Structure formats: C-alpha cells, structure tokens
Amino acid sequence: MGDQQEHLLAGVAAMNGGTLGEKMGIEFLEATPERVVADARHGNTQPFGLLHGGASLVLAETLGSIGAVLHAGEGRIAVGVDSNATHHRAVREGFVTGIATALSLGRTLAAYEVVITDDDDNRVSPHGSRA
C-alpha cells in the first residue's frame, strides 16, 4: 500500500472515530472516490444470532458516504439522501466485507452500489446509496 493510500485511510479512520461505524467495528481497507472497501466484525446481530439487517445498512451507508466525501473534496461535506437494501443470505459468524463502487460521480450527487459479502465471498446484501 502506498503512502498516499495509507494517509487517506488514516483520515477516513479518523472521520469514523466516535461514530456508529466505529462502534460496529468497521475497519477501512481501501478508500478512493471510486471505491471504498471495509470489513465489519460479526456481533452486530439480531436476537436470533444473525447479522442485523440494520447493521448491513449502516455499513453500506458508511461506505457510500465516505466515497461521496472523498469525491466532494476538501472543505466540502456529503450526506446520504437515499439507501436501499435486499438481504440474500444470513451471516452467523465471522466478518462481512462491504465494497462500494461508484456508479455516478456528478457535481452535486454521487451514487454507489455496495455489495456486502461474508468470509466465504458469498453475496449477503446488495445496496444502493446516494449522497
């Protein structure tokens, strides 16, 4: 990993400090305006021991928002305006990985597709997010 990406990841981690994302154990692995990748620990469960659907939405919203902030540039902010999800598979243990890929990077709106997979690379939940 290059120095620039390490510096960017440190900045993204600092933005995540004290947030719901940090409480959920989201750890950023890659961050550019075009693509944001993070892992989240298991333990964000509903009463039956499965990954909580809301937890996957938090991961997706966090990834899309970070991508949008990076796209907006220094001194600008971005907030989510839309998020949707479909849950395909239950997760009982391990980590999940979210990958946000930019679909459109406009002047005032950025749209991302977020795919969440389990440790075996099975698709858990695709999301759409706009900021």
C-alpha atoms as an extended CHARMM CRD file, in Angstrom:
* protein
*
       131  EXT
         1         1  MET       CA              0.0000000000        0.0000000000        0.0000000000  PROA      1               0.0000000000
         2         2  GLY       CA              1.3750000000        3.4000000000       -0.9570000000  PROA      2               0.0000000000
         3         3  ASP       CA              1.9740000000        6.3110000000        1.4120000000  PROA      3               0.0000000000
         4         4  GLN       CA             -0.8670000000        8.3230000000       -0.1440000000  PROA      4               0.0000000000
         5         5  GLN       CA             -3.4110000000        5.4970000000        0.3800000000  PROA      5               0.0000000000
         6         6  GLU       CA             -2.1730000000        4.9520000000        3.9610000000  PROA      6               0.0000000000
         7         7  HSD       CA             -2.5730000000        8.6890000000        4.6600000000  PROA      7               0.0000000000
         8         8  LEU       CA             -6.0720000000        8.6450000000        3.1420000000  PROA      8               0.0000000000
         9         9  LEU       CA             -7.0810000000        5.5820000000        5.1790000000  PROA      9               0.0000000000
        10        10  ALA       CA             -5.8180000000        7.2560000000        8.3690000000  PROA      10              0.0000000000
        11        11  GLY       CA             -8.0080000000       10.2760000000        7.5650000000  PROA      11              0.0000000000
        12        12  VAL       CA            -11.0210000000        8.0720000000        6.8710000000  PROA      12              0.0000000000
        13        13  ALA       CA            -10.4650000000        6.1690000000       10.1310000000  PROA      13              0.0000000000
        14        14  ALA       CA            -10.2900000000        9.4960000000       11.9890000000  PROA      14              0.0000000000
        15        15  MET       CA            -13.6150000000       10.5860000000       10.4150000000  PROA      15              0.0000000000
        16        16  ASN       CA            -15.1000000000        7.2940000000       11.6550000000  PROA      16              0.0000000000
        17        17  GLY       CA            -13.8910000000        7.8860000000       15.2350000000  PROA      17              0.0000000000
        18        18  GLY       CA            -16.7120000000        8.0760000000       17.7810000000  PROA      18              0.0000000000
        19        19  THR       CA            -19.3570000000        7.2010000000       15.1930000000  PROA      19              0.0000000000
        20        20  LEU       CA            -21.7850000000        4.3240000000       14.8790000000  PROA      20              0.0000000000
        21        21  GLY       CA            -19.4200000000        2.8570000000       12.2990000000  PROA      21              0.0000000000
        22        22  GLU       CA            -16.6270000000        2.6980000000       14.8540000000  PROA      22              0.0000000000
        23        23  LYS       CA            -18.9480000000        1.1220000000       17.4380000000  PROA      23              0.0000000000
        24        24  MET       CA            -19.8530000000       -1.5370000000       14.8750000000  PROA      24              0.0000000000
        25        25  GLY       CA            -16.1990000000       -2.3470000000       14.2600000000  PROA      25              0.0000000000
        26        26  ILE       CA            -15.9670000000       -1.0380000000       10.6870000000  PROA      26              0.0000000000
        27        27  GLU       CA            -12.3480000000       -1.0920000000        9.5320000000  PROA      27              0.0000000000
        28        28  PHE       CA            -11.4260000000        0.5730000000        6.2440000000  PROA      28              0.0000000000
        29        29  LEU       CA             -9.1590000000       -1.3290000000        3.8600000000  PROA      29              0.0000000000
        30        30  GLU       CA             -9.2930000000        0.8800000000        0.7600000000  PROA      30              0.0000000000
        31        31  ALA       CA            -10.6870000000        4.3500000000        0.1210000000  PROA      31              0.0000000000
        32        32  THR       CA            -10.9170000000        6.3870000000       -3.0640000000  PROA      32              0.0000000000
        33        33  PRO       CA            -13.8230000000        8.3730000000       -4.5150000000  PROA      33              0.0000000000
        34        34  GLU       CA            -14.3900000000        5.4800000000       -6.9570000000  PROA      34              0.0000000000
        35        35  ARG       CA            -14.2010000000        2.5680000000       -4.4900000000  PROA      35              0.0000000000
        36        36  VAL       CA            -14.3690000000        2.1320000000       -0.7180000000  PROA      36              0.0000000000
        37        37  VAL       CA            -13.7640000000       -1.2340000000        0.9750000000  PROA      37              0.0000000000
        38        38  ALA       CA            -14.2370000000       -2.0840000000        4.6600000000  PROA      38              0.0000000000
        39        39  ASP       CA            -14.7190000000       -5.0430000000        6.9610000000  PROA      39              0.0000000000
        40        40  ALA       CA            -17.1580000000       -5.1650000000        9.8700000000  PROA      40              0.0000000000
        41        41  ARG       CA            -16.9250000000       -7.6580000000       12.7110000000  PROA      41              0.0000000000
        42        42  HSD       CA            -19.6830000000      -10.0900000000       13.4580000000  PROA      42              0.0000000000
        43        43  GLY       CA            -21.5470000000       -9.3640000000       16.6580000000  PROA      43              0.0000000000
        44        44  ASN       CA            -23.9100000000       -6.7980000000       15.2010000000  PROA      44              0.0000000000
        45        45  THR       CA            -26.7200000000       -9.3040000000       15.4620000000  PROA      45              0.0000000000
        46        46  GLN       CA            -30.4450000000       -9.5150000000       15.9410000000  PROA      46              0.0000000000
        47        47  PRO       CA            -31.8880000000      -11.7660000000       18.6940000000  PROA      47              0.0000000000
        48        48  PHE       CA            -31.5370000000      -14.9580000000       16.6030000000  PROA      48              0.0000000000
        49        49  GLY       CA            -27.7590000000      -14.5700000000       16.2410000000  PROA      49              0.0000000000
        50        50  LEU       CA            -27.8290000000      -13.4300000000       12.6110000000  PROA      50              0.0000000000
        51        51  LEU       CA            -26.2260000000      -10.2840000000       11.2380000000  PROA      51              0.0000000000
        52        52  HSD       CA            -28.7690000000       -7.5000000000       11.8190000000  PROA      52              0.0000000000
        53        53  GLY       CA            -30.1560000000       -6.0830000000        8.5670000000  PROA      53              0.0000000000
        54        54  GLY       CA            -29.7290000000       -2.6110000000       10.0270000000  PROA      54              0.0000000000
        55        55  ALA       CA            -26.0320000000       -3.3400000000       10.5880000000  PROA      55              0.0000000000
        56        56  SER       CA            -25.5490000000       -4.0600000000        6.8910000000  PROA      56              0.0000000000
        57        57  LEU       CA            -27.3740000000       -0.8050000000        6.0980000000  PROA      57              0.0000000000
        58        58  VAL       CA            -25.0400000000        1.1010000000        8.4300000000  PROA      58              0.0000000000
        59        59  LEU       CA            -22.0350000000       -0.4590000000        6.6890000000  PROA      59              0.0000000000
        60        60  ALA       CA            -23.4220000000        0.4150000000        3.2490000000  PROA      60              0.0000000000
        61        61  GLU       CA            -24.3590000000        3.9790000000        4.2410000000  PROA      61              0.0000000000
        62        62  THR       CA            -20.9320000000        4.4960000000        5.7990000000  PROA      62              0.0000000000
        63        63  LEU       CA            -19.1140000000        3.2900000000        2.6770000000  PROA      63              0.0000000000
        64        64  GLY       CA            -21.2360000000        5.3850000000        0.3160000000  PROA      64              0.0000000000
        65        65  SER       CA            -20.8720000000        8.4770000000        2.4930000000  PROA      65              0.0000000000
        66        66  ILE       CA            -17.0900000000        8.1240000000        2.7590000000  PROA      66              0.0000000000
        67        67  GLY       CA            -16.8290000000        7.7120000000       -1.0150000000  PROA      67              0.0000000000
        68        68  ALA       CA            -19.0180000000       10.7900000000       -1.5400000000  PROA      68              0.0000000000
        69        69  VAL       CA            -16.9600000000       12.8660000000        0.9160000000  PROA      69              0.0000000000
        70        70  LEU       CA            -13.7730000000       11.8710000000       -0.8990000000  PROA      70              0.0000000000
        71        71  HSD       CA            -15.3800000000       12.7670000000       -4.2270000000  PROA      71              0.0000000000
        72        72  ALA       CA            -16.6600000000       16.1260000000       -2.9130000000  PROA      72              0.0000000000
        73        73  GLY       CA            -13.1530000000       17.1520000000       -1.9400000000  PROA      73              0.0000000000
        74        74  GLU       CA            -11.5470000000       19.0990000000        0.8490000000  PROA      74              0.0000000000
        75        75  GLY       CA            -13.7140000000       21.6220000000        2.6280000000  PROA      75              0.0000000000
        76        76  ARG       CA            -16.9900000000       20.1080000000        1.3610000000  PROA      76              0.0000000000
        77        77  ILE       CA            -19.3540000000       17.6820000000        3.0560000000  PROA      77              0.0000000000
        78        78  ALA       CA            -21.6520000000       14.9810000000        1.7840000000  PROA      78              0.0000000000
        79        79  VAL       CA            -24.7120000000       13.4180000000        3.3640000000  PROA      79              0.0000000000
        80        80  GLY       CA            -26.7510000000       10.3980000000        2.3510000000  PROA      80              0.0000000000
        81        81  VAL       CA            -30.0490000000       11.0740000000        0.6210000000  PROA      81              0.0000000000
        82        82  ASP       CA            -31.1400000000        7.5350000000       -0.2590000000  PROA      82              0.0000000000
        83        83  SER       CA            -30.2640000000        3.9850000000        0.7280000000  PROA      83              0.0000000000
        84        84  ASN       CA            -31.9520000000        0.6800000000       -0.0630000000  PROA      84              0.0000000000
        85        85  ALA       CA            -31.1540000000       -2.9700000000        0.5350000000  PROA      85              0.0000000000
        86        86  THR       CA            -32.1360000000       -6.5200000000       -0.2220000000  PROA      86              0.0000000000
        87        87  HSD       CA            -30.8720000000       -9.2590000000        2.1010000000  PROA      87              0.0000000000
        88        88  HSD       CA            -29.9370000000      -12.5000000000        0.3150000000  PROA      88              0.0000000000
        89        89  ARG       CA            -28.1350000000      -14.5900000000        2.8970000000  PROA      89              0.0000000000
        90        90  ALA       CA            -27.8430000000      -14.8270000000        6.6730000000  PROA      90              0.0000000000
        91        91  VAL       CA            -24.4620000000      -14.4140000000        8.3750000000  PROA      91              0.0000000000
        92        92  ARG       CA            -23.8930000000      -16.1790000000       11.6980000000  PROA      92              0.0000000000
        93        93  GLU       CA            -20.1620000000      -15.6640000000       12.2900000000  PROA      93              0.0000000000
        94        94  GLY       CA            -17.0030000000      -14.0350000000       11.0030000000  PROA      94              0.0000000000
        95        95  PHE       CA            -16.5910000000      -10.7400000000        9.2250000000  PROA      95              0.0000000000
        96        96  VAL       CA            -18.5280000000       -9.1710000000        6.4150000000  PROA      96              0.0000000000
        97        97  THR       CA            -16.8440000000       -7.0630000000        3.7480000000  PROA      97              0.0000000000
        98        98  GLY       CA            -18.5070000000       -4.1690000000        2.0030000000  PROA      98              0.0000000000
        99        99  ILE       CA            -17.3560000000       -2.8140000000       -1.3410000000  PROA      99              0.0000000000
       100       100  ALA       CA            -18.8340000000        0.4800000000       -2.5340000000  PROA      100             0.0000000000
       101       101  THR       CA            -18.3040000000        1.0780000000       -6.2370000000  PROA      101             0.0000000000
       102       102  ALA       CA            -19.1720000000        4.4410000000       -7.7590000000  PROA      102             0.0000000000
       103       103  LEU       CA            -21.9300000000        4.2770000000      -10.3610000000  PROA      103             0.0000000000
       104       104  SER       CA            -22.0310000000        8.0290000000      -10.9770000000  PROA      104             0.0000000000
       105       105  LEU       CA            -19.8320000000       10.8380000000       -9.6630000000  PROA      105             0.0000000000
       106       106  GLY       CA            -21.5740000000       14.0770000000      -10.5200000000  PROA      106             0.0000000000
       107       107  ARG       CA            -21.0960000000       17.6680000000       -9.4660000000  PROA      107             0.0000000000
       108       108  THR       CA            -23.6310000000       17.5080000000       -6.6050000000  PROA      108             0.0000000000
       109       109  LEU       CA            -24.6600000000       13.8330000000       -6.4010000000  PROA      109             0.0000000000
       110       110  ALA       CA            -22.6830000000       10.6050000000       -6.1390000000  PROA      110             0.0000000000
       111       111  ALA       CA            -24.2800000000        7.1570000000       -6.4330000000  PROA      111             0.0000000000
       112       112  TYR       CA            -22.6950000000        3.9080000000       -5.2610000000  PROA      112             0.0000000000
       113       113  GLU       CA            -23.5040000000        0.2390000000       -5.4640000000  PROA      113             0.0000000000
       114       114  VAL       CA            -22.4900000000       -1.5030000000       -2.2440000000  PROA      114             0.0000000000
       115       115  VAL       CA            -22.0790000000       -5.2670000000       -2.1900000000  PROA      115             0.0000000000
       116       116  ILE       CA            -21.6220000000       -6.9960000000        1.1540000000  PROA      116             0.0000000000
       117       117  THR       CA            -20.1110000000      -10.4820000000        1.2500000000  PROA      117             0.0000000000
       118       118  ASP       CA            -19.3250000000      -12.9830000000        4.0090000000  PROA      118             0.0000000000
       119       119  ASP       CA            -15.9800000000      -14.6630000000        4.7740000000  PROA      119             0.0000000000
       120       120  ASP       CA            -16.6280000000      -17.2140000000        2.0060000000  PROA      120             0.0000000000
       121       121  ASP       CA            -17.2510000000      -14.4000000000       -0.5280000000  PROA      121             0.0000000000
       122       122  ASN       CA            -20.9840000000      -15.1920000000       -0.6870000000  PROA      122             0.0000000000
       123       123  ARG       CA            -23.1070000000      -12.1660000000       -1.5120000000  PROA      123             0.0000000000
       124       124  VAL       CA            -25.0460000000      -11.2170000000        1.6100000000  PROA      124             0.0000000000
       125       125  SER       CA            -26.7110000000       -7.9920000000        0.6450000000  PROA      125             0.0000000000
       126       126  PRO       CA            -26.5390000000       -5.5570000000       -2.2600000000  PROA      126             0.0000000000
       127       127  HSD       CA            -27.3120000000       -1.9250000000       -1.5310000000  PROA      127             0.0000000000
       128       128  GLY       CA            -27.7590000000        1.2800000000       -3.4080000000  PROA      128             0.0000000000
       129       129  SER       CA            -26.6690000000        4.5260000000       -1.8160000000  PROA      129             0.0000000000
       130       130  ARG       CA            -26.7630000000        8.1470000000       -2.9860000000  PROA      130             0.0000000000
       131       131  ALA       CA            -25.1030000000       11.0910000000       -1.2910000000  PROA      131             0.0000000000
